[in-house]
């Protein structure tokens, strides 16, 4: 017959762990001696007894579950095994690492255990693993650090961790926080006995950063065993959270009694009220099965994480029935008799050992062989897949259940898978596959929030009538149309007005909740006002605050309600000029127009001088006639008749050009004379800096530092102008040459002085004007949505028209020259005119030369051309081109006879020897 021996001891001089009187102890020992002794003797003959040590917190709910599960597993193995029997020795850890280490040494030396299992905290597991590695005893730990040490395998070669690290849990928590848009959280955890949070806070912080959130505050509770008055200590610690705005609490780790006191005190102090969120890890969720209804009710609305395990298998159902029967009998004081995940791990740890022992056939247990067999284990246990990788760490991607504490129990909402995210259903295609499900961005299940809140909590300390939101308002502003504060006898009688204040009230109408507020005027600079929000002296700022990158690091801005940029304002330059009639055309266009006029004149003269009697006479008369004809055609007042066809083509194109130019000139000049155009007297910032001219700006805003640090002005050349109406006086007294204003202020200023000053194109662009809130405030997003709604429904435009209705149109300096014509717009017209004239000129030359050579061939036998010199050969055609006719065989020209050689040559600027012409003009040249 096979049996098992159970011994539960405290790590103290006493050997047997008892809770009864001496009489009950005596009878229990006596009865056990007579009952167990025969079975042990028989077992020693039939199989080898293997001693196993277990170190657990026997007084805790988890320890009680683990003890029952271990006993069931050992008894089941001993009944079915023919080779080995297990003898289990249980020691109490009291959740103290040193007590656990002492118990481990005692189990190894006195009980000769071959394996040690248990340890619910990583501190316990690390010390016990040190002892086990030195004694070459495998240690199966139920705990694992959040971030495993890099040299864990080298430092603890005999340590086997039956738990995954907490990184997946932290990712799941970060996904929940991200899905609801909470930006800041408070991490709560009970400090270890020897300090530390096992790396959970660091893992959570890293996961939150990836989703755009952060840990705002860490509430570190002292170890429960070290405090005598938990209520007083917790009240003192929770009081520190009153100044923290975030109301998203993540409880990373805490002992069971600390968890009970934490939620009870938090509920009393109002931290489980409206807009609060509590999220607990698997460590805390495992306590829910052991808490009574009053404790669970104090946790109502909390979200929790639990490691998923299947409850459908036959092995689980068999274990479940045994566990409930035995646990109810041994722990009748408990309200819940169902096993938790730690009980399942305890049961699986015995199975790991038994399967490892089955692979050892030698009578002696070799520690190395036993460890090797343990690490090669691969089966589906009650707690999930049991398989190790890299020697020690359990290699499974846990499926996490997201639960919600409701009333006196908890309900399951969704699942979370490392590779998928949130999902409603889980399934496995086969035993070796990972879990699969339908991906969802947000939680699908309906959550019951604290205080039965029907909407999603803000996760923020929302204002109440007793504690309204404190809003800073600029007390002194340069342009009071944005914000104006009329101070009364006391702060309660202050009056606030302006565009920003009215916009704030419009936004409040679009919120789906009440927002009690209190305005507080601030008479400092705008950067100091923003810093007050950053330092949490103000919850928000309502005013004309410019969005800047440096400020965005400290605070959060709403959706901008107005554009922002830096512009330079300068006085308008006087436009009175005696030469305004020249302004429609730029200088280069005047030059090209005169050039094309002269060119056209020359072509007309060349084409008409021989065939048109109106172009006859001396040289100056001919030029004057041609010039008069061309110029008068501009006004369509020419009277000279045109004979040549080529000339008519040139004149028609020229008249078309003239019509376009005169129409454009007239329109541009008319616009200049009828519409007043404003020009600045300064347009170049570099000139202001080089000439060291004084400039004005609002010294309470960021503009002064921007002009000094970015634009490069010297501080001594920057004048602080604290009122919008003082700029005019500073300009007129020549104290400043230019003023630098943001675009919204520029519009207000120019609405008063639109005909006296003019802006330049914006020098720089900024993020716009917006309201300011603390980092992580959920009210920021609500305000942004409301402002967008005001944009869409036209309310914001109506407010702008009401407060900033311009009295005149405002033009930038870049629009000043829009009525001035440019050469670029007319180069095609000039090209057509010049090209037409050139083509007609070339055609005239070609036709004249062709006529000349044709008549020359007819008289060739009468003209001794062989006696002509090279100079005469060139001169004769040139004469022909000059006269456009030639006398051949005595035929006289239709008009005046051409001059002799000497006269012609002198006109053309050519000197040649005197030659005589003989004969009757038959074309014979005699030298």
Secondary structure, 3 states (H helix, E strand, C coil): CCCCEEEEEECCCCCCCCCCCHHHHHHHHHHHHHHHHHHHHHHHHHCEEEEEEEEECCCCHHHHHHHHHHHHHHHHHHHHCCCEEEEEEEEECCCCHHHHHHHHHHHHHHCCCCEEEECCCHHHHHHHHHHHHHHCCEEEECCCCCCCCCCHHHHCCCEEECCCCCHHHHHHHHHHHHHCCCCEEEEEEECCCCCCCCCHHHHHHHHHHHCCCEEEEEEEECCHHHCCCHHHHHHHHHHHHHHCCECEEEEEECCHHHHHHHHHHHHHCCCCCCCCEEEECHHHHCCCCCCCHHHHHCCCCCEEEEECCCCCCHHHHHHHHHHHHHHHHHCCCCCCCCCCHHHHHHHHHHHHHHHHHHCCCCCCCCHHHHHHHHHCCEEEECCEEEEEECCCEECCCCCEEEEEEECCEEEEEEEEECCCEEECCCECCCCCCCCECCCECCCCCCCCCHHHCCCCCCCECCCCCCCCEEEEEECCCCCCCCCEEECCCCHHHCEEECHHHHHHHHHHHCCCCCCCEEEEEECCCHHHHHHHHHCCCCCEEEEEEECCHHHHCCEEECCCCECCEEEEEEEEECCCCCCHHHCCCCHHHHHHHHHHHHHHHHHHHHHHCCCCHHHCCCHHHHHHHHHHHHHHHHHCCCCCCCCCHHHHHHHHHHHHHHHHHHHHHHHHHHHHHHCCCCEECCCCHHHHHHCCCCEEECCCCCHHHHHHHHHCCCHHHEEECCCCCHHHHHHHCCCCCEEEEEHHHHHHHHHHCCCCEEECCCCEECCCEEEEEECCCCHHHHHHHHHHHHHHHCHHHHHHHHHHCCCCCCCEHHHHHHHCCCHHHCHHHHHHHHHHHHHHHHHHHHHHHHHHHHHHHHCCCCCCHHHCCHHHHHHHHHHHHHHCCCCCCCCCCCCCCCCCHHHHHHHHCCCCCCCCCCCCCCCCCCC
